[in-house]
Amino acid sequence: MKIFQWLIMVTISAVIILNSFADMAFAETVTVTGFGKDEKSAINNAKRQAVEQVVGLVLKSESEARDLKLILDVIKTRTQGYINHFEILSKNKSNGNVTIKAKVDVSSEPNSSLMKDVELVMSLNDPKIAVVIDYYGDDGGETYKKYPAMTKAAIREELIKCGFTHVMDSTNEAEYIIIGHLTVNKSQAIKLPNWSSINDSDYKMNDTGLSKTTAMIDCKIKNAATNEVIGEFHAAGDNMSASENDIQTPAVSKMASTAAKEVKKIFNREASKAFYQDDTNLE
């Protein structure tokens, strides 16, 4: 019995140790010095430096990326989700500034969002991406400029968050072109049946006092060199309100957010294709 219990304890200990190694396997530990006007800003500075070091190692080990520094600047600002452990080794205050030395474990797991973004940018070689949004509206005023600008900004922001550094308006020299055709419906009053008159010949609808509008976009992404459409999608956003005052803007905002996520999905698929093609070329 004692031997059996001993074997169980040994097995459990081995599993715990292996799990610990597995957790550590995808973390890079670096020692950095952070500076700031207070302890919080010094810690944030140290975290950014730690992520920059790890991302830099990953990028340099893969290949020489175009505008490496810009990619680092974009990705290192999104540090919090990538840090597994942060330990202050020393702290010093001088002339109103704080300096800390810290040991930081940064996640380098292939499935982490950091590494996925790095892989996405690297696989496509940080291409030049143009965003072109047309608006089919019946008004040539401010909304004619506002809604495409909102949509374009959401898509640009999503791409820049991933680490792409060449997101532009002009299609000149673009390697990928995102083309979107945007429509925004006029607000329509929402009515419900008058159930008391449902069987009458003069069947009526009651006004709810609410209005609804829908913003929609049909979008495709083309490879500029081959003119191949690498992906396309339809996205929509609705908004209901008791006020007629600018009911369309929230609908456009919802649609733009959905469109931005769809754009990222398409580029992820394109990056996967590039990755597998590279593997095939190596064989």
Number of C-alpha atoms within 10 A of each C-alpha: 6 7 8 9 10 11 12 12 12 12 12 12 12 12 12 12 12 12 12 11 11 11 13 16 12 16 19 20 20 15 18 19 20 23 20 18 14 13 18 13 16 21 23 17 19 26 28 22 22 29 28 22 20 21 24 19 12 15 20 12 9 12 10 11 17 15 12 15 12 15 25 22 14 16 21 23 16 15 17 13 11 21 19 16 12 17 12 15 12 11 14 11 14 8 6 8 14 19 22 20 19 21 19 23 23 27 26 24 17 12 11 14 15 24 18 16 19 23 22 24 24 23 21 18 16 21 18 20 27 25 21 19 21 16 19 14 15 12 10 8 9 8 16 15 13 14 25 22 17 18 25 22 16 21 24 23 15 18 22 16 16 22 24 27 24 19 20 16 16 13 16 12 12 20 18 24 24 24 18 24 16 23 20 22 16 15 18 13 16 16 14 10 12 13 12 9 12 12 9 9 7 8 12 15 14 11 13 11 11 15 19 20 21 23 24 22 26 16 20 18 23 19 16 19 10 9 12 11 14 14 18 16 14 15 18 21 21 20 18 19 18 13 11 14 8 11 20 24 20 18 23 28 20 20 24 28 20 19 27 20 14 20 21 16 13 17 19 19 14 16 19 16 14 17 16 12 11 12 10 9 7 7 5
